[in-house]
Amino acid sequence: MTVPRTNTAPSAPADEVARTVEAVAGVAFLKPGPAGRLRSALSRPAPPHTAPDRSAGVRVTGPDDGGRRHVETHVVVDRRTRAVDVARAVRAAVGNRLAALLPERPAPRLTVTVTGRV
């Protein structure tokens, strides 16, 4: 019998951050990566068994000399919302989620970039 393993790869925090960001009101979607842009330009849907590509919308780097990580998020917001309000809500949601997931680590440096409006 095979025992399922928990994903402890470096992308696990980025996936958790991506899910948190997508749940924030006013976020239309995370910035697509090159594969997502090419896929939409070629009008070919992603295969049904693949997870959405969030790699370009969230980047987790670090830790730096002080042990802090840097979390960058790139979002596209709904045009009916104020971008600054959405960016602040994303920053707060990500900070709270990471504090709950990793309470023993120093608070990460958070950067939210609004790359567009739809």
Backbone bond lengths (Angstrom), bond angles and torsions (degrees), N, CA, C in turn:
res aa  C-N    CA-C-N  psi(-1)  N-CA   C-N-CA  omega(-1)  CA-C   N-CA-C  phi
1 M - - - 1.446 - - 1.522 108.78 -
2 T 1.302 115.66 138.11 1.458 121.39 179.61 1.521 109.65 -95.03
3 V 1.317 114.91 132.86 1.462 120.57 179.21 1.520 108.41 -93.58
4 P 1.331 118.28 125.49 1.465 119.40 178.64 1.521 110.94 -64.41
5 R 1.320 115.54 142.06 1.455 121.00 -179.50 1.517 110.39 -107.31
6 T 1.308 115.12 145.79 1.456 120.89 175.51 1.519 108.09 -79.65
7 N 1.310 116.93 139.40 1.455 121.50 179.87 1.523 109.67 -73.06
8 T 1.327 115.38 110.89 1.461 120.14 178.43 1.521 110.58 -111.83
9 A 1.322 116.64 14.89 1.458 121.34 179.39 1.524 109.75 -67.16
10 P 1.339 116.88 159.87 1.454 119.31 -179.90 1.527 113.77 -58.53
11 S 1.337 118.66 -21.44 1.459 120.20 -178.69 1.525 112.44 -78.24
12 A 1.341 118.42 -13.37 1.465 120.71 -178.45 1.531 112.40 -58.64
13 P 1.346 120.94 -45.96 1.464 119.29 176.32 1.533 111.92 -63.73
14 A 1.322 117.58 -36.69 1.462 120.51 179.34 1.524 110.48 -65.07
15 D 1.318 118.32 -39.60 1.465 121.21 177.83 1.523 110.97 -65.17
16 E 1.313 116.56 -40.40 1.468 120.40 178.63 1.525 110.72 -65.83
17 V 1.323 116.86 -41.61 1.464 121.29 176.84 1.532 109.89 -62.87
18 A 1.331 117.01 -42.42 1.468 120.69 -179.89 1.528 111.09 -60.92
19 R 1.315 117.20 -44.02 1.476 120.21 178.20 1.527 110.88 -62.90
20 T 1.315 116.58 -39.25 1.465 121.31 179.20 1.527 110.73 -65.27
21 V 1.326 116.59 -44.73 1.463 121.20 -178.98 1.520 110.53 -63.74
22 E 1.312 117.29 -43.50 1.461 120.73 -177.77 1.531 112.46 -65.02
23 A 1.319 117.25 -20.87 1.460 121.07 179.66 1.531 113.18 -84.42
24 V 1.317 117.83 -9.03 1.464 121.58 -178.34 1.530 109.70 -76.11
25 A 1.324 115.86 132.94 1.464 120.81 178.36 1.526 109.96 -62.54
26 G 1.320 116.57 133.87 1.453 121.99 179.63 1.514 113.93 98.58
27 V 1.333 117.79 -14.80 1.457 120.70 176.62 1.518 107.72 -83.98
28 A 1.332 116.67 119.77 1.460 120.50 177.69 1.529 109.71 -77.78
29 F 1.329 115.72 -48.53 1.460 121.32 177.23 1.520 109.05 -172.00
30 L 1.322 115.92 167.09 1.458 121.55 174.13 1.523 108.56 -78.23
31 K 1.321 116.24 151.25 1.456 120.62 179.42 1.523 109.30 -58.11
32 P 1.334 117.61 127.32 1.464 118.74 179.49 1.520 111.53 -73.93
33 G 1.309 115.46 151.74 1.453 121.38 176.41 1.518 110.49 -85.14
34 P 1.310 117.50 -178.64 1.463 120.88 -179.44 1.536 113.04 -58.87
35 A 1.314 117.47 -38.64 1.463 120.18 179.86 1.530 110.33 -64.26
36 G 1.321 117.11 -40.76 1.456 120.76 178.37 1.516 112.37 -66.73
37 R 1.334 116.49 -37.52 1.461 119.80 178.37 1.519 111.04 -68.23
38 L 1.329 116.63 -43.21 1.462 119.47 178.24 1.521 111.13 -64.93
39 R 1.330 116.05 -40.10 1.454 119.63 179.75 1.518 110.53 -61.01
40 S 1.344 117.08 -42.78 1.466 119.20 -179.73 1.524 110.68 -71.14
41 A 1.325 118.23 -32.95 1.460 120.81 178.60 1.523 111.22 -69.16
42 L 1.314 116.50 -33.20 1.460 120.47 179.94 1.518 112.32 -87.90
43 S 1.327 117.01 -3.93 1.472 123.63 179.28 1.521 113.42 58.01
44 R 1.309 116.41 34.46 1.461 120.69 176.42 1.514 108.34 -110.10
45 P 1.308 118.39 121.30 1.464 119.88 177.83 1.525 110.61 -68.36
46 A 1.313 114.88 154.38 1.459 120.53 176.41 1.519 109.04 -66.97
47 P 1.332 117.40 148.94 1.460 118.62 175.55 1.527 110.14 -56.57
48 P 1.339 118.05 146.43 1.463 120.52 -173.64 1.526 115.10 -64.31
49 H 1.309 118.05 -21.10 1.463 120.31 -176.21 1.526 113.48 -91.93
50 T 1.331 118.29 0.43 1.461 119.84 -178.43 1.523 110.57 -95.94
51 A 1.314 114.88 145.70 1.471 121.25 176.88 1.523 108.69 -78.98
52 P 1.329 118.20 154.18 1.461 119.55 177.87 1.521 110.95 -62.11
53 D 1.329 116.06 144.87 1.464 121.36 -179.70 1.523 109.06 -82.54
54 R 1.312 115.88 112.90 1.464 120.78 179.46 1.521 111.13 -111.06
55 S 1.329 116.46 3.75 1.454 120.07 -170.78 1.520 113.60 -61.05
56 A 1.323 118.45 -33.38 1.459 119.34 -178.82 1.522 111.87 -81.02
57 G 1.322 117.94 -24.75 1.454 121.21 -176.39 1.511 114.40 -81.54
58 V 1.322 117.60 -20.94 1.468 121.60 -179.26 1.522 108.63 -136.75
59 R 1.318 114.90 132.75 1.464 119.65 174.64 1.519 108.49 -134.24
60 V 1.322 115.60 129.01 1.464 122.34 177.96 1.516 107.12 -115.21
61 T 1.328 116.52 120.42 1.461 121.29 178.48 1.519 109.54 -126.37
62 G 1.298 115.71 169.13 1.460 119.14 176.32 1.500 110.37 120.16
63 P 1.231 118.86 -163.04 1.467 128.03 -11.43 1.527 111.78 -71.65
64 D 1.328 115.46 152.05 1.463 120.70 178.56 1.529 109.53 -84.36
65 D 1.320 117.14 -166.64 1.469 121.10 -177.85 1.523 112.54 -60.74
66 G 1.323 117.22 -30.65 1.461 121.05 -179.88 1.528 112.90 -88.47
67 G 1.336 117.46 3.09 1.454 120.71 179.71 1.519 113.96 85.67
68 R 1.337 117.29 4.40 1.466 121.32 -179.25 1.522 111.00 -89.77
69 R 1.305 115.28 141.88 1.458 121.28 173.44 1.522 109.02 -91.23
70 H 1.333 115.39 163.16 1.457 121.20 174.64 1.522 107.38 -119.21
71 V 1.318 116.67 124.42 1.456 122.35 -179.96 1.520 107.65 -114.27
72 E 1.339 115.94 118.51 1.461 122.11 177.63 1.519 108.76 -108.83
73 T 1.315 117.12 133.30 1.458 121.30 174.73 1.521 108.72 -126.05
74 H 1.328 115.34 139.89 1.457 122.82 178.40 1.519 107.04 -123.43
75 V 1.330 115.91 115.44 1.464 120.25 -174.69 1.523 111.67 -123.73
76 V 1.318 114.03 155.33 1.461 122.29 169.41 1.520 105.31 -110.13
77 V 1.336 116.43 129.79 1.462 120.18 -173.98 1.527 111.38 -106.79
78 D 1.310 114.06 159.77 1.455 122.06 174.83 1.523 108.01 -69.75
79 R 1.312 117.85 131.97 1.473 120.93 -175.81 1.528 113.55 -67.24
80 R 1.327 117.45 -14.81 1.465 120.42 178.71 1.525 112.24 -81.70
81 T 1.316 117.26 -1.97 1.463 121.59 -179.83 1.521 109.67 -113.79
82 R 1.316 115.06 160.16 1.464 119.33 174.18 1.513 108.50 -82.20
83 A 1.314 116.52 126.96 1.460 121.44 -176.43 1.523 111.87 -58.92
84 V 1.324 117.47 -38.94 1.461 120.37 -178.52 1.529 110.98 -64.95
85 D 1.333 117.19 -38.09 1.462 120.00 178.69 1.525 111.50 -66.86
86 V 1.320 115.95 -40.16 1.470 119.94 178.56 1.528 109.95 -66.68
87 A 1.325 117.22 -43.18 1.469 120.76 179.41 1.530 110.83 -60.72
88 R 1.319 117.10 -42.09 1.470 120.20 177.84 1.525 111.35 -65.13
89 A 1.335 116.58 -39.79 1.468 120.18 179.04 1.523 111.10 -66.45
90 V 1.326 117.25 -38.85 1.469 121.27 177.30 1.517 109.66 -63.49
91 R 1.318 116.32 -46.44 1.472 120.50 -179.23 1.532 110.91 -60.02
92 A 1.322 116.73 -44.22 1.469 120.28 179.52 1.523 111.53 -65.94
93 A 1.326 117.16 -43.08 1.467 120.89 -178.58 1.524 111.27 -64.86
94 V 1.320 116.83 -43.18 1.470 120.53 179.61 1.523 110.04 -66.63
95 G 1.311 117.57 -44.17 1.469 120.56 178.26 1.514 112.42 -59.54
96 N 1.334 116.90 -44.98 1.466 120.51 178.81 1.519 111.89 -65.18
97 R 1.327 116.69 -41.37 1.470 120.06 -178.56 1.528 111.26 -65.86
98 L 1.311 116.97 -43.92 1.464 119.71 179.97 1.522 111.63 -68.61
99 A 1.330 117.55 -34.59 1.467 120.38 176.60 1.526 110.34 -64.80
100 A 1.333 116.57 -35.72 1.464 119.84 178.53 1.531 111.56 -73.72
101 L 1.327 116.63 -36.98 1.464 120.39 -178.79 1.529 113.07 -75.83
102 L 1.321 115.56 -39.82 1.467 120.94 -174.21 1.525 110.72 -128.01
103 P 1.335 117.70 67.21 1.477 119.25 -175.24 1.525 113.95 -66.49
104 E 1.325 117.82 -22.64 1.469 120.09 -176.78 1.524 112.44 -83.13
105 R 1.324 117.80 -11.63 1.460 121.05 -178.48 1.521 111.22 -94.77
106 P 1.353 116.97 153.51 1.470 119.22 176.04 1.528 110.43 -64.35
107 A 1.318 116.35 152.21 1.468 120.94 -179.98 1.529 109.36 -60.71
108 P 1.328 117.50 134.36 1.467 119.86 -179.72 1.529 111.42 -75.99
109 R 1.310 115.00 160.44 1.459 120.89 171.97 1.528 106.28 -83.61
110 L 1.325 117.81 125.25 1.458 122.53 -174.37 1.528 110.67 -110.43
111 T 1.329 115.56 132.93 1.455 121.77 175.82 1.515 108.32 -127.11
112 V 1.326 116.92 127.40 1.463 122.11 177.52 1.526 107.40 -118.72
113 T 1.324 115.71 124.64 1.462 121.42 178.76 1.517 108.73 -118.84
114 V 1.318 116.39 125.89 1.456 120.95 174.46 1.527 106.62 -90.36
115 T 1.338 116.00 115.43 1.461 120.66 -174.96 1.526 113.28 -98.54
116 G 1.323 116.73 -7.75 1.455 118.35 178.93 1.514 111.72 -179.51
117 R 1.347 113.98 173.50 1.466 121.20 177.95 1.516 107.48 -134.85
118 V 1.316 115.83 140.21 1.477 120.19 176.79 1.502 109.99 -130.08
